[in-house]
Amino acid sequence: MISSPRFALVAQTFDRDVELSLHRRLARRNELRFRPTFEGDLSLDALDEEMADRLAEESFIRRARVPLARPLASVPQDPDAFVAWFEGLAERGPGQGDPLFPWLAEEATLEQMRWFLGQEVAGEAGFEDLLALTQLKMPVTAKLEMARNFWDEMGQGHEVGMHGPLLTRLADDLNVQVPVEQILTEPLCLANLLSALAWNRRYAYQSLGALGAIELTAPGRAKFVNAGLRRLGCPPETRKYFALHATLDVKHAASWNREVLRPMVAAEPRCARVFAEGALLRLHAGADCFSAYRAHLWQTSALACA
C-alpha cells in the first residue's frame, strides 16, 4: 500500500470548492488516460503530474470507502444469500425511490429536463468502455456474460442501435450540453469513481459490483425519464436511449447476477464484500447526484413560482 505523506488528504474535510477542483482535475486526467493518441514521448514533468493525479484519485477512493466498513461487515458470503442481498439493493439501496424521478416524469418543464440531462451526460463515463476495461482476465463464465452485455451496448453490431451514439443523439436533439463551469461536483464525482474502479485492477471486483448495480437500478429511473420526455413531446427517436434502458437492463441485471456475481462468489467468497462495496460506492454517488439535482431544480421551480 502506498504510504505517501500526500495521503494525509484522507483526513481532511473538503469544502465544496476544493472538491469541485479535485473532480475537474480527475476528469481531465481520465480524458487523457482513455483518449487514443499518437504521442509517443512522456516527459518526466508529465509523469510527475500523472502520479500526483493518481495519488489524488486514490485518496478520493479511500475516503469514499471509509463509511462502508460497517454495512459491508454484514454482507452474506453464501452465493444465493449474496445474490438476494444484491437484488434487494433495487428497493433499499441508496438513492432508490428518489422523488426526483416521478417529478421529472410528471412535472418538470422542458428547460428543467434539459438541465437534468446535461448534468447526466456530463457524468456519463461510458458503460461499454467501463465494461471493456473491467472484463480483462475475468473468469470465463463472467467474461462471456459481459461480452453479451457489451454486444447489446454496441447495438449488436449496428451503429443505429449503439447506446453511446443514442445518448449523443438525445443530447444533440435537445441541446443539453452544459458548459464545464456549470457541471456540478456530484456528476463529475460519479464519472471519476466509475473510471477509477474500471481502469485500476486493484478495484476490478468493485467495478463488477458497480456495473451490476447500474444494470439493476437503471431501468426504474429510465422509465420515469422516458415518460417525462414523452410528456414533453420528444419523439421516440430522441428518447430511444432511455426507452431501451427501461427494458433491456432488466434482462441484463438478471443475467449479470446469475452469470457474473453468483458463480464468482461461489468460487471465492471474498468476492461478495468487494462486489457489495462497488455497488454501494456507485449507489451512494448516484444518490448524491439526485440530491444535488433536486436542490437545484426545486429551488428554480420555487423561484419561478414566487
Secondary structure, 3 states (H helix, E strand, C coil): CCCCHHHHHHHCCCCHHHHHHHHHHHHHHHHHHHCCCCCCCCCHHHHHHHHHHHHHHHHHHHHHHHHHHHHHHCCCCCHHHHHHHHHHHHHHCCCCCCCHHHHHHHCCCHHHHHHHHHHHHHCCCCHHHHHHHHCCCCCHHHHHHHHHHHHHHEHHHCHHHEHHHHHHHHHHHHCCCCCHHHCCHHHHHHHHHHHHHHHCHHHHHHHHHHHHHHHHHHHHHHHHHHHHHHHCCCCCCCCHHHHHHHHHHHHHHHHHHHHHHHHHHHHCCCHHHHHHHHHHHHHHHHHHHHHHHHHHHHHHHHHHHC
